[in-house]
Amino acid sequence: MSNDFDDATQLGSIGHNPSVPSQPGQQQPAFHTPNLPEQPQADEDPEGTLLSAHGTTQPALPQQSAPATPNQPRFRQPMPQNLRQPAANPAVAMPAQQPVQPTQPVQPSQPVQPVKQSQPVVDTSMMTAPSKDITEFHEKFAKLVDNVSQVVVGKEAPIRQCATAMVVGGHILLEDNPGTGKTQLARGLANSIAISFKRIQFTPDLLPSDVVGVTYYDQKRGEFEYREGPIFASIVLADEINRASPKTQSALLEVMEEQKVTVDGVTHEVPQPFMVIATQNPIEQLGTYKLPEAQMDRFLIKTTIGYPSHDVSVNILKQVNVTDRAATVHPVLTGEDVLRMRNISETVHLDDAILEYIVRLVEATRHNERIQVGSSMRGALALTRCARVWAASDNRGYVVPDDVKNLAVPVLAHRITLTAEATFAGNTPEQMIGQILEDVPAPTLGANA
């Protein structure tokens, strides 16, 4: 019985080691014992041996209560080897965990870094006041837009898009209902710039030679001579382009991409600047041919004009005597001014974060489950070039994310093909591009320290 009591005494002394209270918070979870009623020997037991002996049997306490107290110091030293063995593990494990605790608060700060990387920051250290060239670009661009706005009233957005395509050197596809001013917009843009203009009315019996030209035999000179077609103009209006046969439409593929025409093995350059403005009617499909995907991808921007507002309609009716509004405007720019603006737009700063954002938008069109065919690399290049012109038109020498957002739909929507399920569900390419703009995070503006 004395051994049992001594074992309990030694076990209790380990839990109440007077040298440990310097770290009370660490030993409480390992050696916490329930509260016991006070014993009369509490004053004579400073180390709490009787309170910690509750794990032993109660009948052993009254038999060895008298000799246990004086013999306690005498039996403490020979017993640690037997009783401290199981209790030493938690006692030693606690200090071993102490250095781990200060390292745990450091870990939550590490996952914050990937969040910052997912939202790139546009460096604004180079975003200073616009230079003289950018100011010159802004003034000429605004003058062109204001002049065309006299022809198509209240439609600044499509007019700016057409002017952007003109400066970039791309082509415009105007798809809208009859009577919305598609032809007037094309003629108004052509009359606002002192350059050549030709109009081609596409019909089912139109031949490729009627577009690009033909080689004929001159009997007076006795030799073959090439006669240029209407495609040799700075601005070419292809009215109702979807009414021509695919054979005739294919005649535009080379000139729209390479701005060259090859007839009978001889290549001819078209004048610069060069632009094709095509129109088509989306509701009347009788006797029409759908444009192939390869030709759709060659159009820089596809846009619509839409109906005018109520106030604009009333003002147009007040000028009912004006039958041809496009003939009332005069040139405000020259072809050299357009080429000069093109060179200025190439100096607009493009941050790496903007380029990363454009690539993510294009890649999102390729991995969407509702899009069968995503945008090509030509779409990414077109969006980049248009964003620079759009930024310079706002009198800025750098591109911001809003420039990309404003042009993403008219530049990328006609370059994607939806799946059959998405088409049957009523989704449109414009809606899909708008959803992608919401899903892909845009970079933020901020100067690098």
Buried (B, 14 or more C-beta within 10 A) or exposed (E): EEEBBBBBBBBBBBBBEEEBEEEEEBBEEEBEBEEEEEBEBEEEBEBBBBBBBBEBEEEBBEEBEEEBBEBBEEBBEEBBEEBBEEBEEEBEEBEEEEEEEEEEEEEEEEEEEEEEEEEBBBBBEEBEEBEEBBBBBBEBBBBBBEBBBEBBBBBEBBBBBBBBBBBBBBBBBBBBBEEBBBBBBBBBBBBBBBBBBBBBEBBEEBEBBBBBBBEEEEEEEEEEEBEBBBBBBBBBBBBBBBBBBEEBBBBBEBBBBEBEBEBEEEEBEBEBBBBBBBBBBEEEEEEBBEBEBEBBBBBBBBBBBBBBEEEBEEEBEEEEEEEEBBEEBEBBBEBEBBBBBBEBBEEBBBBEBBBEBBBBBBBBBEEBEBBBEBBBEBBBEBBBBBBBBBBBBBBBBBBBBEBBBBBBBBBBBBBBBBBEEBBEEEBEBBBBBBBBBEEBEBBEBEEEE
